[in-house]
Amino acid sequence: MRTLMSRARRVAVAGAAVIGLLPFAGCSNVKEDLLAAEDPDIITPESANSSEGADALRIGAMSRLQNITAGGENTWLLGGLLVDEWKSSDTFSQRNETDERKVQENNGNVMGMWRATQRARISAREAIVKLEEYRPNPAWGIGQMYFVLGFTEMTLAENFCNGIPLSDASTGEVIYGPPLTNVEVFNLAVAHLDTALTYLNATDAATVAVRRATLITKARTLINLARWNDAAALITPTLVPTTYQLLATFSLTTSSNQIWSLNTSAKRWTVGDSLDKAGRILNAIPFASAKDPRVPVTGTTLGTSPAGAGFDTQTNFVYQTIWGRTDATPIVSGLDARLMEAEIRLRADDYAGMLTILNALRATPVALSNTYTPAAMAPLTAPANKDAAIDLFFREKAFWTFGRGQRLPDLRRLVRQYSRPQTAVFPQGTFFKTNTPYGTDVNFPVTTDELNNPEFNGCIDRNA
């Protein structure tokens, strides 16, 4: 099949919409329908004014979704670097200051993350306009774009400060948006995900796949809004089976999994730990040294690492072995649904119910990539009190969702929803590259390139 759009990479995630739906991965007719479109080298306004052009825009938006997850250095990686999932083994100041929690507004890597997420959002809006006019059927295509729209808005609110401008250029005219609070952006995401669901009532495999992804994303957004009961109704095992996955896929001829690229291959990122040569890192989970089967690694943080040194030649290198160069990565999954159900039980003080869900996942682990499934683990014991239950849940979730963009939002929620001070949640101690204390950032600033927006004058605040 010929590639679409001006970037060959864009085909990869379009396939993920099907490949990620494990129950019908073998239905070639569905896959062909998802991918079929003409192949112009560049999508011009004229070529977009057709059924094939509209579908090409849809596939392009799906590629941009991949780029802001495992396909690029975006919120999944940089968010994990701001917290405890990753450490910088690089020489670039942009990565080092992110690891130190002292992110500047002109940080070039964060600028790229900001632009990529906004581009994915606007690409979905552009596709919606053309799909509604030229390709209204099958309806799941429009629903899929509203899912991407909601997912990108959720991602912005989970990772950036209060004061997020949402401009629009989907109709060719730039309409600048004013800064919005995280709550306002989360609510907008919920509205777009609700719209997605209105297009996803059919029972064919493609529609079911997009509906499940939308339900998971809406539930996650509602939990960010502290609407746990509303979230619970969306993610029952009947609606979202544990085995469901929407996968970002990669190949040698399209693009590489960037978690592998920046960690295993380039050695610019190393797996985080709770200690390093500067001493103990308070609040950090020892991903590199815990020997947990959900985060298999090679290398050690201290001593002589079998993996050698990182790109900077100074930092001990540790690399994850969940994802290789072409390994698929879940964007959303049934595992996420079960973990949200467990947190909903936690919020209801049903610690036994929470433990039942967590132990079921440990007894029958789900695949974390298309090539890696962790071994079964011993059951957890009951927590002694509420604080212990909170600690237990977020530690379990951290290992299950390592590298997939959920750790920073969870730490922000521990401050915002569980009333914990950021000094008891985010990494504390001495940053190993500067021998100075970690900073106080709990999110990313909207970067200076947004200052061309006359409605925007900087973050409203940097609160969790």
C-alpha positions as CSV (number, residue, x, y, z in Angstrom):
1,M,0.0,0.0,0.0
2,R,1.3,3.4,-0.9
3,T,2.1,5.9,1.9
4,L,0.0,9.0,2.5
5,M,0.7,12.7,2.9
6,S,4.1,14.2,2.6
7,R,5.6,12.1,5.3
8,A,5.9,8.4,5.0
9,R,5.7,8.0,8.7
10,R,2.0,8.9,8.7
11,V,0.9,5.5,7.5
12,A,2.3,3.8,10.7
13,V,-0.2,5.0,13.2
14,A,-3.2,4.7,10.8
15,G,-2.4,1.0,10.9
16,A,-2.2,1.2,14.7
17,A,-5.9,2.0,14.8
18,V,-6.5,-1.5,13.6
19,I,-3.5,-3.4,14.8
20,G,-4.1,-2.0,18.3
21,L,-7.6,-3.6,18.3
22,L,-6.4,-7.1,19.1
23,P,-9.8,-8.9,18.6
24,F,-9.9,-8.0,14.9
25,A,-6.3,-7.7,14.0
26,G,-6.8,-10.3,11.3
27,C,-9.6,-8.6,9.4
28,S,-7.9,-7.3,6.3
29,N,-11.0,-5.6,4.9
30,V,-11.2,-3.4,8.0
31,K,-7.5,-2.5,7.8
32,E,-7.8,-1.7,4.1
33,D,-10.8,0.6,4.8
34,L,-8.9,2.4,7.5
35,L,-5.9,3.0,5.3
36,A,-7.3,3.4,1.8
37,A,-6.8,6.9,0.3
38,E,-5.0,8.5,-2.6
39,D,-1.3,9.3,-2.3
40,P,-0.5,12.9,-3.2
41,D,3.0,13.8,-2.2
42,I,1.6,17.1,-0.7
43,I,-2.0,17.7,0.4
44,T,-3.0,20.9,-1.4
45,P,-6.3,22.6,-0.5
46,E,-7.7,21.4,-3.8
47,S,-6.7,17.8,-3.3
48,A,-8.2,17.8,0.2
49,N,-11.6,18.6,-1.3
50,S,-12.5,15.0,-2.0
51,S,-13.3,11.8,-0.1
52,E,-9.7,10.6,-0.6
53,G,-8.2,13.9,0.4
54,A,-10.3,14.1,3.6
55,D,-9.3,10.6,4.5
56,A,-5.6,11.5,3.9
57,L,-6.1,14.3,6.4
58,R,-7.5,11.8,8.9
59,I,-4.5,9.5,8.5
60,G,-2.2,12.5,8.9
61,A,-3.8,13.5,12.2
62,M,-3.4,9.9,13.4
63,S,0.3,10.2,12.6
64,R,0.6,13.4,14.6
65,L,-1.1,11.5,17.5
66,Q,1.7,8.9,17.3
67,N,4.3,11.7,17.3
68,I,3.0,13.1,20.6
69,T,3.1,9.6,22.2
70,A,5.8,7.0,21.5
71,G,6.8,8.5,18.2
72,G,8.5,11.6,19.3
73,E,10.3,13.4,22.1
74,N,7.1,14.8,23.5
75,T,5.0,14.6,26.7
76,W,5.6,10.9,27.3
77,L,9.4,11.3,27.4
78,L,9.8,14.9,28.6
79,G,7.0,14.5,31.2
80,G,8.8,11.4,32.5
81,L,12.1,13.3,32.6
82,L,10.5,16.1,34.7
83,V,9.5,13.5,37.3
84,D,11.3,10.2,38.1
85,E,10.8,7.9,35.1
86,W,13.9,9.1,33.3
87,K,17.2,10.9,34.0
88,S,19.3,12.9,31.5
89,S,22.4,11.1,30.4
90,D,22.8,13.9,27.7
91,T,24.8,17.0,27.3
92,F,21.9,19.2,26.0
93,S,21.0,21.9,28.6
94,Q,17.3,21.6,27.6
95,R,17.1,18.0,28.8
96,N,19.3,18.6,31.8
97,E,17.2,21.5,33.1
98,T,14.0,19.5,32.6
99,D,15.5,16.7,34.7
100,E,16.4,19.3,37.3
101,R,12.8,20.7,37.3
102,K,14.0,24.1,36.3
103,V,12.5,24.4,32.8
104,Q,13.0,27.7,31.0
105,E,10.3,29.2,28.8
106,N,12.6,29.2,25.8
107,N,13.5,25.5,26.2
108,G,13.7,24.3,22.6
109,N,12.7,20.7,23.4
110,V,9.6,21.9,25.2
111,M,8.8,24.2,22.3
112,G,8.9,21.3,20.0
113,M,6.6,19.3,22.4
114,W,4.2,22.3,22.6
115,R,4.1,22.7,18.8
116,A,3.7,19.0,18.1
117,T,0.7,18.7,20.5
118,Q,-1.0,21.8,19.1
119,R,-0.4,20.6,15.5
120,A,-2.0,17.2,16.3
121,R,-5.0,19.1,17.7
122,I,-5.3,21.4,14.7
123,S,-4.8,18.5,12.2
124,A,-7.7,16.7,13.8
125,R,-9.9,19.8,13.4
126,E,-8.8,20.2,9.8
127,A,-9.7,16.6,9.1
128,I,-13.1,17.0,10.8
129,V,-14.0,19.9,8.5
130,K,-13.2,17.9,5.3
131,L,-14.6,14.6,6.5
132,E,-18.0,16.2,7.4
133,E,-18.2,17.6,3.9
134,Y,-16.6,15.0,1.7
135,R,-16.5,11.7,3.7
136,P,-19.3,11.6,6.4
137,N,-19.4,7.8,6.1
138,P,-18.2,5.6,7.7
139,A,-19.0,7.8,10.8
140,W,-16.2,6.3,12.9
141,G,-13.7,8.4,10.8
142,I,-15.2,11.7,12.2
143,G,-15.5,10.1,15.6
144,Q,-11.8,9.2,15.5
145,M,-10.8,12.8,14.8
146,Y,-12.9,14.0,17.8
147,F,-11.1,11.4,19.9
148,V,-7.7,12.8,18.7
149,L,-9.0,16.3,19.5
150,G,-10.0,15.3,23.0
151,F,-6.8,13.3,23.6
152,T,-4.5,16.2,22.6
153,E,-6.5,18.7,24.8
154,M,-6.3,16.3,27.7
155,T,-2.5,16.0,27.1
156,L,-2.0,19.7,27.1
157,A,-3.9,20.1,30.4
158,E,-2.1,17.2,32.0
159,N,1.4,18.5,31.2
160,F,1.3,22.3,30.9
161,C,0.7,25.2,33.3
162,N,-2.6,26.9,33.8
163,G,-3.0,29.4,31.0
164,I,-3.1,27.2,27.8
165,P,-4.2,29.1,24.6
166,L,-6.0,27.0,22.1
167,S,-5.8,28.8,18.8
168,D,-7.4,27.5,15.6
169,A,-6.3,27.5,12.0
170,S,-8.3,24.6,10.7
171,T,-10.3,26.7,8.2
172,G,-7.3,28.6,6.9
173,E,-7.7,31.7,9.1
174,V,-5.8,31.9,12.3
175,I,-8.1,32.6,15.3
176,Y,-6.0,33.2,18.4
177,G,-7.2,31.7,21.7
178,P,-7.0,33.2,25.1
179,P,-5.2,31.4,28.0
180,L,-7.4,28.8,29.6
181,T,-7.0,27.0,33.0
182,N,-6.3,23.3,33.0
183,V,-9.9,22.7,34.2
184,E,-11.3,24.6,31.3
185,V,-9.2,22.6,28.8
186,F,-10.1,19.3,30.5
187,N,-13.8,20.3,30.2
188,L,-13.3,21.1,26.5
189,A,-11.7,17.7,26.0
190,V,-14.7,16.0,27.6
191,A,-17.1,17.9,25.3
192,H,-15.1,16.8,22.2
193,L,-14.9,13.2,23.5
194,D,-18.7,13.3,24.0
195,T,-19.1,14.4,20.4
196,A,-16.8,11.6,19.3
197,L,-19.2,9.1,21.0
198,T,-22.1,10.4,19.0
199,Y,-20.4,9.1,15.8
200,L,-19.5,5.7,17.4
201,N,-22.7,3.9,17.7
202,A,-22.2,1.2,15.1
203,T,-21.1,-2.4,16.0
204,D,-18.5,-3.0,13.3
205,A,-14.9,-3.6,14.5
206,A,-13.4,-0.3,13.5
207,T,-16.1,1.7,15.3
208,V,-15.8,-0.5,18.4
209,A,-12.0,0.2,18.4
210,V,-12.4,3.9,18.3
211,R,-15.2,3.9,20.9
212,R,-13.1,2.0,23.4
213,A,-10.2,4.4,23.0
214,T,-12.6,7.3,23.4
215,L,-14.2,5.9,26.6
216,I,-10.7,5.3,28.2
217,T,-9.6,8.9,27.3
218,K,-12.9,10.4,28.6
219,A,-12.6,8.5,31.8
220,R,-9.0,9.6,32.3
221,T,-10.0,13.2,31.6
222,L,-12.9,13.0,34.1
223,I,-10.5,11.6,36.8
224,N,-8.3,14.7,36.2
225,L,-11.5,16.7,37.0
226,A,-12.1,14.6,40.2
227,R,-15.3,13.1,38.6
228,W,-14.6,9.5,39.7
229,N,-18.1,8.2,39.6
230,D,-18.7,9.6,36.1
231,A,-15.5,7.9,35.0
232,A,-16.5,4.6,36.5
233,A,-19.5,4.2,34.2
234,L,-17.4,4.4,31.1
235,I,-14.7,1.7,31.7
236,T,-16.4,-1.4,32.9
237,P,-14.8,-4.7,31.6
238,T,-17.8,-5.1,29.3
239,L,-17.2,-1.8,27.7
240,V,-13.4,-1.9,27.7
241,P,-11.8,-5.4,28.0
242,T,-8.5,-5.6,29.7
243,T,-6.8,-6.9,26.6
244,Y,-7.8,-3.9,24.5
245,Q,-5.0,-1.8,23.1
246,L,-4.7,1.1,20.7
247,L,-1.1,0.8,19.5
248,A,1.4,3.1,18.0
249,T,3.3,1.0,15.5
250,F,6.7,1.3,14.0
251,S,8.8,-0.3,11.3
252,L,12.3,-0.1,9.8
253,T,10.9,1.6,6.7
254,T,8.7,4.2,8.5
255,S,9.8,5.4,11.9
256,S,11.4,4.1,15.1
257,N,10.0,3.9,18.5
258,Q,11.5,7.0,20.1
259,I,11.6,5.5,23.6
260,W,14.1,3.0,22.1
261,S,15.8,5.7,20.0
262,L,16.6,8.2,22.8
263,N,17.2,5.6,25.5
264,T,18.6,2.4,24.2
265,S,20.1,3.6,20.9
266,A,21.3,7.2,21.5
267,K,21.9,6.9,25.3
268,R,20.7,10.4,25.9
269,W,18.1,9.2,28.4
270,T,18.7,6.7,31.2
271,V,16.1,4.9,33.3
272,G,15.4,6.8,36.5
273,D,16.2,5.6,40.0
274,S,15.8,6.7,43.6
275,L,19.5,7.3,44.1
276,D,22.5,8.4,42.0
277,K,26.0,9.6,42.6
278,A,24.7,12.7,44.4
279,G,22.8,10.6,46.9
280,R,19.2,9.7,47.5
281,I,16.4,11.2,45.5
282,L,13.4,11.6,47.8
283,N,10.0,10.5,46.5
284,A,11.5,8.9,43.4
285,I,10.6,5.3,42.5
286,P,13.7,3.1,41.9
287,F,12.7,2.1,38.3
288,A,16.3,1.2,37.4
289,S,17.1,-0.9,40.5
290,A,13.7,-2.3,41.7
291,K,14.0,-5.4,39.4
292,D,10.3,-5.2,38.8
293,P,9.3,-7.3,35.8
294,R,7.1,-4.5,34.5
295,V,10.2,-2.3,33.9
296,P,13.0,-4.7,32.8
297,V,16.4,-3.0,32.4
298,T,20.0,-3.5,31.6
299,G,22.6,-1.5,33.5
300,T,23.0,-0.1,37.0
301,T,22.8,3.5,38.4
302,L,25.8,3.2,40.7
303,G,29.1,1.3,40.4
304,T,30.3,0.1,37.0
305,S,27.3,-0.3,34.8
306,P,27.2,-3.3,32.4
307,A,25.7,-0.9,29.9
308,G,28.5,1.6,30.1
309,A,28.1,5.4,30.2
310,G,25.5,7.5,28.6
311,F,25.9,10.0,25.8
312,D,27.5,12.5,28.2
313,T,30.2,9.9,29.1
314,Q,29.7,10.6,32.8
315,T,26.3,9.2,33.7
316,N,25.8,5.5,34.3
317,F,23.6,4.1,31.5
318,V,20.5,2.0,32.1
319,Y,18.2,1.1,29.3
320,Q,14.7,-0.4,29.3
321,T,13.9,-3.6,27.4
322,I,10.2,-3.3,27.0
323,W,10.4,-1.6,23.6
324,G,12.8,-2.2,20.8
325,R,13.2,-0.2,17.7
326,T,10.0,-1.4,16.0
327,D,8.0,-2.5,19.0
328,A,4.4,-1.3,19.3
329,T,3.4,0.8,22.3
330,P,-0.1,1.2,23.7
331,I,-1.5,4.7,23.4
332,V,-4.5,3.8,25.5
333,S,-5.4,0.3,26.8
334,G,-7.7,-1.9,28.8
335,L,-4.9,-1.9,31.4
336,D,-5.5,1.8,31.8
337,A,-9.2,1.2,32.4
338,R,-8.5,-1.4,35.1
339,L,-6.1,1.0,36.9
340,M,-8.6,3.7,36.8
341,E,-11.2,1.3,38.3
342,A,-8.7,0.5,41.0
343,E,-8.3,4.2,41.8
344,I,-12.0,4.8,41.9
345,R,-12.2,2.0,44.5
346,L,-9.4,3.8,46.4
347,R,-11.4,7.1,46.4
348,A,-14.4,5.2,47.8
349,D,-12.2,3.9,50.6
350,D,-12.7,0.4,49.2
351,Y,-9.2,-0.8,49.7
352,A,-10.2,-4.5,49.4
353,G,-11.8,-3.8,46.0
354,M,-8.7,-1.8,44.9
355,L,-6.4,-4.7,46.0
356,T,-8.6,-7.2,44.1
357,I,-8.1,-5.4,40.8
358,L,-4.4,-4.8,41.3
359,N,-3.7,-8.4,42.3
360,A,-5.7,-9.7,39.3
361,L,-3.4,-7.7,37.0
362,R,-0.3,-9.0,38.8
363,A,-1.6,-12.6,38.5
364,T,-2.3,-12.3,34.8
365,P,-0.2,-9.6,33.4
366,V,-1.1,-8.0,30.1
367,A,1.3,-7.3,27.3
368,L,3.2,-4.0,27.5
369,S,4.4,-4.1,23.9
370,N,3.8,-6.5,21.0
371,T,7.0,-8.4,22.2
372,Y,7.0,-8.2,26.0
373,T,4.6,-9.4,28.7
374,P,5.9,-9.4,32.3
375,A,5.9,-12.5,34.4
376,A,3.2,-13.0,37.0
377,M,3.9,-11.4,40.4
378,A,3.1,-12.2,44.0
379,P,0.0,-10.7,45.4
380,L,0.1,-7.4,47.3
381,T,-0.8,-7.3,51.0
382,A,-3.6,-5.1,52.3
383,P,-2.5,-1.5,53.2
384,A,-2.7,-0.5,56.8
385,N,-4.4,2.8,56.3
386,K,-5.5,5.4,53.7
387,D,-2.1,6.9,53.2
388,A,-0.6,3.5,52.7
389,A,-3.3,2.6,50.2
390,I,-2.6,5.8,48.2
391,D,1.2,5.0,48.2
392,L,0.5,1.5,47.1
393,F,-1.8,2.4,44.3
394,F,0.4,5.1,42.7
395,R,3.5,2.9,43.0
396,E,1.7,0.0,41.2
397,K,0.4,2.3,38.6
398,A,3.9,3.8,38.0
399,F,5.3,0.4,37.2
400,W,2.4,-0.6,34.9
401,T,2.4,2.7,33.0
402,F,6.1,3.4,32.9
403,G,7.1,5.6,29.9
404,R,3.5,6.2,28.7
405,G,2.9,9.7,29.8
406,Q,0.9,9.2,32.9
407,R,3.4,9.7,35.7
408,L,3.6,13.5,35.6
409,P,-0.3,13.9,35.6
410,D,-0.5,11.4,38.5
411,L,2.0,13.4,40.6
412,R,0.2,16.6,39.8
413,R,-3.1,14.9,41.0
414,L,-1.4,13.7,44.2
415,V,-0.8,17.4,45.0
416,R,-4.1,18.7,43.6
417,Q,-6.6,16.0,44.6
418,Y,-4.9,14.1,47.5
419,S,-3.6,17.3,49.3
420,R,0.0,16.2,49.4
421,P,2.7,18.9,49.3
422,Q,4.8,18.9,46.1
423,T,7.9,18.4,48.3
424,A,6.4,15.0,49.3
425,V,5.6,14.0,45.8
426,F,8.1,15.3,43.2
427,P,11.9,14.4,43.2
428,Q,13.8,16.2,46.0
429,G,17.5,16.3,46.9
430,T,20.6,17.3,45.0
431,F,20.6,17.2,41.2
432,F,23.6,15.1,40.2
433,K,24.9,17.2,37.4
434,T,24.9,20.6,39.2
435,N,25.2,19.6,42.9
436,T,22.4,22.1,43.6
437,P,18.8,21.3,44.9
438,Y,16.1,20.2,42.4
439,G,13.8,23.0,41.3
440,T,10.1,23.3,42.0
441,D,8.5,22.8,38.6
442,V,5.5,20.6,38.6
443,N,4.5,21.2,35.0
444,F,5.8,22.7,31.8
445,P,5.5,26.4,30.9
446,V,3.9,27.5,27.6
447,T,7.0,28.5,25.7
448,T,7.9,31.9,24.3
449,D,7.0,31.2,20.7
450,E,3.4,31.5,21.8
451,L,4.0,35.2,22.6
452,N,3.1,35.9,18.9
453,N,-0.4,35.3,20.1
454,P,-1.8,38.7,21.2
455,E,-4.2,37.0,23.6
456,F,-1.3,35.3,25.5
457,N,1.1,36.9,28.1
458,G,2.4,33.8,29.8
459,C,1.2,31.2,32.2
460,I,-1.6,32.2,34.6
461,D,0.2,30.1,37.3
462,R,2.4,27.0,37.6
463,N,0.3,25.3,40.1
464,A,-0.3,21.5,40.0
